Each structure stands twice: as C-alpha cells, then as structure tokens.
Amino acid sequence: MERLDALVEEKERKEIMTGCACRYPKSDLREIGRRYEITRDVEVEVLETVLKGDEVCKIAVHLPSD
C-alpha cells in the first residue's frame, strides 16, 4: 500500500483498490446478511460455508438445518 500511496493520488488509489475487490452476488450478500442477523458472527468464511449447505458448519454456528 505504501508503494501505491507514493505512486498515485487518493482518488485513483480508491478506484484501483475498488476494482480489485471481490464482488459477491447480491443474492449471496442478502443471505449472508440474514445469517448474520441470526448468528451475529462476522466470520465470512463460516457464513460462506453455511451458504454452501455444510451441515457441520450449521451445527457449529447453532443454525437449524434447512
């Protein structure tokens, strides 16, 4: 980040970093938000695993099986 800071202005840095960011489908984000409301767990990896239907993960975060 320091090198990027030295090379470009703040606006361009934001554009570069935003362009590199992962983009989740909105439907997944809604589901992640719903699961967060239930669990208050901020570990995205856990929530992504739940989204994929991993029963062990659902048990670990105390969610009912679908």
Stockholm file with secondary structure:
# STOCKHOLM 1.0

chainA/1-66         MERLDALVEEKERKEIMTGCACRYPKSDLREIGRRYEITRDVEVEVLETVLKGDEVCKIAVHLPSD
#=GR chainA/1-66 SS CHHHHHHSCHHHHHHHHHHHSCCCCHHHHHHHHHHHHHHCCCCHHHHHHHHTTCHHHHHHTTCCCC
#=GC SS_cons        CHHHHHHSCHHHHHHHHHHHSCCCCHHHHHHHHHHHHHHCCCCHHHHHHHHTTCHHHHHHTTCCCC
//
